[in-house]
Every structure is written in C-alpha cells, then in structure tokens.
C-alpha cells in the first residue's frame, strides 16, 4: 500500500514542477530571431511572445491556404505548419493538468510531438533557442512524463 501512495504522488509532483517551469519560461528570453530583412519581430523574444505567436500560427496557416503567396518558400510553409502544431502544446498541458484523474497517455504523447514540432520550427527558421525555450521544454516534458509515469503498471 505504501508503494502505491508514493507512486501515486510522483506523477503529481512531476506535473507541478513542470507547471512551475512552464510558468517561469513565459518570462525568460526564449528565442533569438535573426534579422533577415523580412517583416516581423527580430532579436530576443520572451516566452509569452512565443506562446502567443505559436497560438496565432493556426490563423496564419488558414490565411496562407486561403490566399497562397507564391513568394513564400516551401521551407516557410512547412515551418508554419509545424508552428501551428507546436502551438497546441500549451493547451494540451492545461488539459493534462486539469484532468489528473484520467490516464492521458495519448494527450501526453501528443504534447511531446508538439514540443518536437517547436524545435523543428526553430531549426527550419534558424532561431537560436535560449534559456526560456529549454525551461519550457523541460516543464512540458515533466508534465507529459507525469502522465506517462501514471500509466506504468504498479507491482
């Protein structure tokens, strides 16, 4: 009985630590966006700006489908699609944290896929990750890890 109690508390502890890290990452410098002469923000962006930008990515993707622009290279279109998927990570974290009584292994796996998409987007667009991005990633993985740890059968 004692092992079950400890195992039952471990996922919640991981999730709370992850929540603290994700919250902290919103105020830290997250990425350095290179200035390439195009429109948009350049320089160091904080985590909350990245979160808003990723959330707005879905709207930009819809707009680019409705009014395709021939000058946008395929790399930018792929990056926009990846950014849209990455923008789902934060809402999925909220779902994982609020529904802690259910086994959300599929949501946790989706969240990990969103984190991977965020890193692929930064790589495609040549963004330099900073401390906030690493903190956000660690927090997201702890939240997802708490969910995945919950599904491990207890002996």
CORGI-V975953 format. One record per residue. N is the residue number from 1. PSI is psi in whole degrees, -180 to 180 (NA if undefined). NEAR is the number of other C-alpha atoms within 10 Angstrom. D_CENTER is the distance of its C-alpha to the mean C-alpha in Angstrom with 2 decimals. Layout:
BEGIN
n,psi,near,d_center
N,PSI,NEAR,D_CENTER
N,PSI,NEAR,D_CENTER
END
This chain:
BEGIN
n,psi,near,d_center
1,-38,5,35.72
2,-39,7,34.53
3,-38,10,32.08
4,-39,11,30.51
5,-45,9,30.02
6,-45,10,28.35
7,-36,14,26.13
8,-30,14,25.34
9,-26,13,24.30
10,-46,15,22.16
11,-38,22,19.14
12,-40,19,19.39
13,-44,14,19.71
14,-43,20,16.60
15,-42,24,14.65
16,-40,17,16.37
17,-42,18,15.79
18,-42,26,12.02
19,-41,21,12.35
20,-44,14,14.52
21,-43,21,12.29
22,-43,26,9.31
23,-43,16,12.26
24,-38,16,13.85
25,-23,23,11.11
26,-25,19,11.58
27,-3,14,15.10
28,156,19,14.87
29,125,19,15.16
30,-47,26,11.88
31,154,23,13.27
32,112,18,16.83
33,120,18,17.44
34,147,15,20.80
35,111,11,23.60
36,14,8,24.86
37,-3,7,27.07
38,174,8,24.89
39,166,7,23.95
40,178,8,20.92
41,145,12,19.72
42,160,15,20.58
43,-159,12,20.41
44,128,17,18.09
45,137,19,15.33
46,167,20,14.07
47,-39,25,10.62
48,-32,18,11.76
49,-38,16,12.96
50,-41,18,9.79
51,-43,18,8.20
52,-43,11,11.53
53,-40,15,11.76
54,-35,23,8.77
55,-35,20,10.29
56,-15,14,13.63
57,-35,22,12.82
58,-40,20,14.16
59,-40,11,17.33
60,-36,17,17.83
61,-44,19,17.58
62,-44,13,20.18
63,-41,12,22.31
64,-25,14,22.33
65,-40,10,23.53
66,-44,9,26.14
67,78,9,27.33
68,142,12,26.61
69,119,11,27.35
70,-16,7,29.30
71,-11,7,28.42
72,119,10,24.69
73,160,9,24.48
74,-36,10,22.82
75,-43,11,20.31
76,-36,14,19.06
77,-41,16,19.09
78,-42,15,17.04
79,-39,20,14.51
80,-40,21,14.45
81,-45,18,13.98
82,-39,25,11.02
83,-38,27,9.52
84,-45,25,10.44
85,-42,23,8.80
86,-32,27,5.36
87,-16,25,6.43
88,-13,21,6.98
89,-47,26,3.99
90,-46,19,5.70
91,-36,12,8.98
92,-33,20,8.73
93,-42,22,8.40
94,-43,12,11.41
95,-44,14,13.15
96,-40,23,12.98
97,-36,20,14.33
98,-27,10,16.93
99,55,10,18.29
100,-8,15,19.00
101,-10,8,22.34
102,158,11,21.15
103,104,15,19.99
104,47,20,16.55
105,-34,18,16.31
106,-40,12,15.46
107,-40,18,12.59
108,-41,24,11.36
109,-39,16,11.92
110,-41,18,10.14
111,-41,26,6.93
112,-40,21,7.75
113,-38,15,8.63
114,-40,23,5.50
115,-42,25,4.31
116,-41,16,7.93
117,-37,21,8.03
118,-44,23,6.20
119,-37,18,8.87
120,-39,17,11.42
121,-46,23,11.20
122,-38,18,11.93
123,-45,13,14.63
124,-38,14,16.19
125,4,15,16.44
126,35,12,17.60
127,142,18,15.28
128,117,15,15.88
129,141,18,13.06
130,-174,17,14.40
131,-36,15,14.33
132,-37,24,11.62
133,-41,23,9.03
134,-39,16,10.61
135,-43,22,10.75
136,-45,25,7.14
137,-45,21,6.72
138,-44,19,9.96
139,-45,25,9.31
140,-41,27,6.60
141,-33,23,9.18
142,-40,24,11.94
143,-47,31,11.07
144,-39,29,10.85
145,-36,20,13.82
146,-40,27,15.70
147,-43,26,15.59
148,-34,19,16.64
149,-31,19,19.22
150,-29,21,20.62
151,-6,14,21.71
152,128,9,23.69
153,140,6,27.32
154,140,9,29.30
155,NA,5,32.59
END
